[in-house]
């Protein structure tokens, strides 16, 4: 099983739209990368069982230099740490990684239960699951030398006050964290930030590259992962 492909007419219309998109001011190569993703989505090359064992219902499009869509993942029962509060919903992380196959130097912020993997760095304030860097997020710039070569950051922070309370942690300024990240990584680096609200950032530091809503199943919060590119 794989998600429904576009008709030939829809693909032709998509191609017209993509060809009409002007390169952005900062990093035109990223436009080509996102256009390729849009074409692969239209051709059904992404979201097959070969990549994800739980296909779900996926809608994604490319418009004005950014990806937009909604992913309904469905309930997922194969979590490695079922009793850990706040783990990634469904196979969301797997889907994000499939979307950007050429970006392998990953920084996992608020990594929680994630296991070690090649070329990735896990950053978390708790040492329970032995992250590669254990420190408070406000100290992220202290690790700039190690993190400056990352080409994609995937962040799943606590969302609301009640989530911070469940972790026994004090709320922090997400706006400050996003600003600090822009001073750590190189231009062109992607930031995928999962939250329940649109986050604040400076357009002098980040380019908006997409918003994708994420639903799991009934009576679960709807999340949003926002894609930014460092200027």
C-alpha positions in Angstrom: 0.0 0.0 0.0 1.1 3.5 -0.7 -0.5 6.9 -0.7 -2.6 8.0 -3.7 -0.6 9.4 -6.6 -1.6 12.5 -8.6 -3.2 12.2 -12.0 -1.2 13.1 -15.1 -3.2 16.4 -15.3 -2.4 17.2 -11.7 1.3 16.5 -12.2 1.4 18.7 -15.3 -0.3 21.5 -13.3 2.2 21.0 -10.4 5.1 21.3 -12.9 3.8 24.6 -14.2 3.6 25.9 -10.6 7.1 24.7 -9.8 8.6 26.2 -12.9 7.0 29.5 -12.1 8.5 29.8 -8.6 11.3 32.4 -8.4 14.5 31.5 -6.5 14.6 33.0 -3.0 17.0 35.7 -2.2 19.3 33.7 0.0 19.7 30.1 -1.0 18.2 29.2 -4.4 19.7 25.7 -4.2 17.2 24.9 -1.4 14.3 25.7 -3.8 15.6 23.0 -6.1 15.7 20.6 -3.1 12.1 21.4 -2.1 10.9 21.2 -5.6 12.4 17.7 -6.0 10.5 16.7 -2.8 7.3 18.0 -4.3 7.9 16.1 -7.5 8.7 12.9 -5.6 5.5 13.3 -3.6 3.5 13.7 -6.8 5.2 10.6 -8.4 4.5 8.5 -5.3 8.2 8.0 -4.6 7.9 8.9 -0.9 5.8 7.4 1.8 5.8 3.8 0.5 6.0 0.8 2.7 9.6 0.6 1.8 10.3 3.6 3.9 7.5 3.5 6.5 5.8 0.5 8.0 2.6 2.5 8.8 1.7 4.7 5.8 -1.1 6.8 7.3 -2.7 9.6 5.3 -0.4 12.2 3.9 -1.1 15.4 2.0 1.9 17.7 1.1 2.4 20.4 -1.5 5.0 23.0 -2.5 4.0 26.7 -2.8 5.9 29.9 -2.9 9.2 28.3 -1.8 7.8 26.3 1.1 6.2 22.9 1.9 2.7 22.8 3.3 0.5 19.9 4.3 -1.2 17.8 6.9 0.0 14.3 8.0 -2.5 12.1 9.8 -0.3 9.3 11.1 -2.8 7.1 12.8 -2.1 5.3 16.1 1.3 3.6 16.3 1.9 0.8 18.7 5.6 0.1 18.2 7.1 2.7 20.5 10.3 1.5 22.1 9.6 3.3 25.3 5.8 3.2 25.6 5.8 4.6 29.1 8.0 7.6 28.3 6.0 10.8 28.2 6.5 13.0 25.1 8.1 10.6 22.6 7.6 11.4 18.9 4.1 10.6 17.7 3.8 7.6 15.4 6.6 7.4 12.9 6.9 11.2 12.5 10.6 11.2 12.9 11.1 8.5 10.3 9.0 10.4 7.8 11.0 13.6 8.4 14.2 11.7 7.8 12.9 10.2 4.6 11.9 13.6 3.3 15.5 14.9 3.5 17.7 11.9 2.6 20.8 14.0 1.7 20.9 15.7 5.1 22.6 13.2 7.3 24.4 15.3 9.9 21.5 15.5 12.3 21.2 17.4 15.6 18.4 16.0 17.7 17.3 18.6 20.2 15.4 17.4 23.3 16.3 13.9 22.2 14.7 12.0 25.0 14.7 8.3 24.3 16.3 8.4 20.9 19.1 5.8 20.3 22.6 6.7 19.0 22.9 6.7 15.2 25.7 7.4 12.8 26.5 11.1 12.1 23.8 12.3 14.6 24.2 14.2 17.8 21.6 14.0 20.6 21.2 17.0 22.9 19.2 16.8 26.1 19.1 18.2 29.6 18.5 14.8 31.2 21.2 12.1 31.2 18.6 9.3 31.7 19.1 8.0 28.1 22.7 9.1 27.8 22.6 11.8 25.1 25.8 12.8 23.3 25.6 16.2 24.9 23.9 16.6 28.3 23.3 20.3 29.0 20.6 23.0 29.4 19.3 24.3 26.1 20.4 27.8 27.0 24.0 26.6 26.9 23.7 25.5 23.2 26.2 28.1 22.0 28.9 26.6 24.3 28.9 23.6 22.0 29.1 25.6 18.7 32.4 24.0 17.7 30.9 20.5 17.8 27.5 21.5 16.3 28.5 23.9 13.5 28.6 21.3 10.8 25.0 20.0 11.3 22.9 20.3 8.2 19.5 19.6 9.8 18.2 20.1 13.3 15.1 18.2 14.5 13.6 19.6 17.7 10.7 18.2 19.8 10.6 20.4 22.9 8.0 20.4 25.7 5.0 22.2 24.2 2.9 23.8 27.0 3.3 24.6 30.7 1.7 21.2 31.7 4.3 19.4 29.6 7.1 21.2 31.4 5.5 20.2 34.7 5.4 16.5 33.6 9.1 16.7 32.9 9.8 18.5 36.2 11.5 21.3 34.1 11.1 25.1 34.1 9.8 26.7 30.9 12.3 28.4 28.7 12.1 31.0 25.9 11.8 29.1 22.7 12.4 32.3 20.8 15.8 32.7 22.5 16.7 29.1 21.6 15.8 29.5 17.9 17.9 32.7 17.9 20.9 30.9 19.5 20.7 28.1 17.0 21.1 30.6 14.1 24.4 31.6 15.7 25.6 28.0 16.0 24.9 26.4 12.6 25.9 27.4 9.1 23.7 29.1 6.5 21.5 26.6 4.7 20.9 24.4 7.7 17.3 23.2 8.2 15.5 23.5 11.5 12.4 21.2 11.9 10.6 22.4 15.1 7.6 20.4 16.4 5.2 22.3 18.6 1.5 23.1 19.2 1.8 26.7 18.0 3.6 28.8 15.4 6.9 29.7 16.8 8.6 33.1 16.8 11.8 33.8 14.9 13.6 36.6 13.2 13.5 36.8 9.4 17.0 38.1 9.5 18.1 34.8 10.9 15.8 32.2 9.4 13.8 31.7 6.1 10.4 30.1 6.4 10.4 26.8 4.4 7.2 25.1 5.5 4.4 24.2 7.9 3.0 20.7 8.2 0.3 19.8 10.7 0.5 16.4 12.4 -2.4 14.4 13.7 -2.3 11.0 15.3 -5.8 9.8 16.2 -8.9 10.8 18.0 -8.6 12.9 21.2 -4.9 13.6 20.6 -3.4 17.1 20.3 -2.7 18.3 16.7 0.9 19.3 16.4 2.7 21.5 13.8 6.2 21.0 12.5 7.7 24.1 11.1 10.6 24.1 8.6 13.1 27.0 8.7 16.4 27.5 6.8 19.3 29.4 8.5 20.3 32.6 6.7 
